[in-house]
Structures are given as structure tokens and as C-alpha cells.
Amino acid sequence: MCSYITERIAVCGSAKGAAGWMAVDTATIYFDHPYHAPLDHSLNIDFVNAAEGAPTRVAVELSAASARALVEKILAALEQGERAHGEV
Amino acid sequence: MYEGMLAESVTIRGHEGDEIAAYYARPLGPGPFPGVVVIHHMPGWDEWTREVARKFAQHGYAAISPHLYSRLGAGSPDDVAARARAQGGVADDQVVGDVAGAMAFLRAQPYANGKVGAIGFCSGGRHAYLAACRLPALDAAVDCWGGQVVVDDPAQLSEKRPVAPLDLTAALGCPLLGIFGNEDQNPTPEQVDRTEGALKRHGKTYEFHRYDGAGHGFFAVDRPAYRPEQTTDAWGKVFDFYGRYLGKG
């Protein structure tokens, strides 16, 4: 389906794209047709710098299963890292 | 027999006279050629959309695909589509205006036969249904699995999409062909039933072809949803329909 359902969140950090590193302030997340991945639907995340007009983005298109696994691994890495370094 | 086509990007006038990009493919030769407006899906003005335009040119139609996200700046079609999504898509009024502009472009060509149809896929299928209800000059429309023609949850309506296309069915002004997969979840078979019920109730000329073993977007050769047998049959239905209502290309 082509849904219009889109999650949006403010983020703080950097991403590296075709033009090199850039600051990013927004991520949009949606589960819909991918542009490139050979899947019917994918979990897509676009990291952009909305404050600069979002001329470029860093994008990923992941299968639903790998996106869920990624969420778990992100949380696991954060927990382990925060234990090792102290909460930041 | 000589065969040839020209496929190129052009600039046309869209909604409110805005200059927008379009991809235009047409057979070479004097014509007369019927015209088709190819309405892209939400992922944007992509390679597959262009392939569809060239397919119509191969079959003798002048086909144009307006870039519905043209106003969102430069960049690759996928990046521009991401911007469109971040803004909640584009407004129905603007899409209808862009389709009208593409129709005018087709009819202005010296080799045009004067007949123009529209075809859309996924969100573009919904747009094709909408255009058929709002543009009386359209001669035939093809809705390929357009989702949200039927809107069950009023929260899905918005300033950009204020009306469910189904509610405009009384105004549908041209023959409609619908292509659907019976395993689709958007639209579901039950929603397709309701669309068909509205078309019958209003006495509209339509034909629906509903395929078992196929889900959403089953024409897409680069996705698991691809169903070669159903796709081949459905393309045959599209060309038969256009042959009857637009003329042979």
C-alpha cells in the first residue's frame, strides 16, 4: 500500500551521505514501498537536516524483521555502552 | 515496418499554471495517437513509472507522466519523494490540476487523436479515480489497486485529502477500469466491493478485474509481489480497454 502514515522525530547527531558528513535534526520513519530494496514493503528511515531545508538525506530501507532486530540491538548497545561509560 | 519512439523529460504547465517536470514518451510518426497520463505512486517519479510511459509508447500511445513532486525542489526522484512524504504527501487539488495540465499538453500535440486517458498505480490509482470524477475531459481511466478510494477512518481525511474519492462517484465522467489483487490489504476485497457497488448504483460504465493469488502492486517485476501470469493478463485488459475508449495506438 501507499500509506501516508509517517512518524517524525527530532534527533541530534550527524550522518554521512554522498556529500560527506552533515548535521541531522530530524528523522522520518515509515513502513511502505521501498525505492530500492527488492521488498514489497520496507521500514524506511530518512535522516535530514530540516533546518537547512533538507536538500539531502541519509536513507535506509530495511525489511521488517531486520528493522525489529535493529531496534533490539540499538537498545542493547545503548544499555551496554551506558553501563561501560556511565549514562550520558 | 519501422518502429521508433522518443522519450524525454519536458516542462509542462500544471496546477494553477505552475511549471512542472514531466516524462514524455511517444511513438515516432504522424499519428494520430491517443494519449495517456501516467500517474506515479507515492515513492515518486521513479524508473518504473518511466518504463510504463515507454510501454504505452511501444503500444502506440503518447504517454506523459507529470512529476507530482516537482515543486519540492531539485534532487533525485527518491530524495524528492522523501520530502513529499515528510510533508504528508501532495494535495488532491494540486494533483488533479497537474493531471489536467498533462491532458492539455497531450491534446495540443499535432499528432494527437484528441482522446486522453489516465492510469495510476497505488496512490496514483486513487488519483486516477479522483481525476475521473473531477475532470470531465478525461475519456477513460484505469485505477490499479488504488488505496483509500474508500475511507473507513475519517481521521485519514485531511486538508490535503479532504474527500474520499468514493463519495465523488456520482460525478465520474468516463469509463473506468479497475485492476485489483484479491490478497491486497489496501484496498481490501471488501472495499473493492463497495467501490463496485457505488459504480453500479450510479449507473457508471466500468469493469473490474480481480486476481486471485495476487496482492498489492503485483505488476512490480523487482518485488516479491510480482505475479507474471496475472500481470500479463491485466496489461492485456488495459490495452483492450484503452483500444475501445481511446482508439488504437
Boltz contact constraints between the chains, C-beta under 6 A:
constraints:
  - contact:
      token1: [A, 1]
      token2: [B, 147]
      max_distance: 6.0
  - contact:
      token1: [A, 1]
      token2: [B, 186]
      max_distance: 6.0
  - contact:
      token1: [A, 1]
      token2: [B, 216]
      max_distance: 6.0
  - contact:
      token1: [A, 2]
      token2: [B, 41]
      max_distance: 6.0
  - contact:
      token1: [A, 2]
      token2: [B, 42]
      max_distance: 6.0
  - contact:
      token1: [A, 2]
      token2: [B, 122]
      max_distance: 6.0
  - contact:
      token1: [A, 2]
      token2: [B, 123]
      max_distance: 6.0
  - contact:
      token1: [A, 4]
      token2: [B, 89]
      max_distance: 6.0
  - contact:
      token1: [A, 6]
      token2: [B, 85]
      max_distance: 6.0
  - contact:
      token1: [A, 28]
      token2: [B, 86]
      max_distance: 6.0
  - contact:
      token1: [A, 33]
      token2: [B, 43]
      max_distance: 6.0
  - contact:
      token1: [A, 35]
      token2: [B, 43]
      max_distance: 6.0
  - contact:
      token1: [A, 35]
      token2: [B, 78]
      max_distance: 6.0
  - contact:
      token1: [A, 38]
      token2: [B, 222]
      max_distance: 6.0
  - contact:
      token1: [A, 40]
      token2: [B, 223]
      max_distance: 6.0
  - contact:
      token1: [A, 40]
      token2: [B, 224]
      max_distance: 6.0
  - contact:
      token1: [A, 40]
      token2: [B, 225]
      max_distance: 6.0
  - contact:
      token1: [A, 46]
      token2: [B, 82]
      max_distance: 6.0
  - contact:
      token1: [A, 57]
      token2: [B, 79]
      max_distance: 6.0
  - contact:
      token1: [A, 57]
      token2: [B, 82]
      max_distance: 6.0
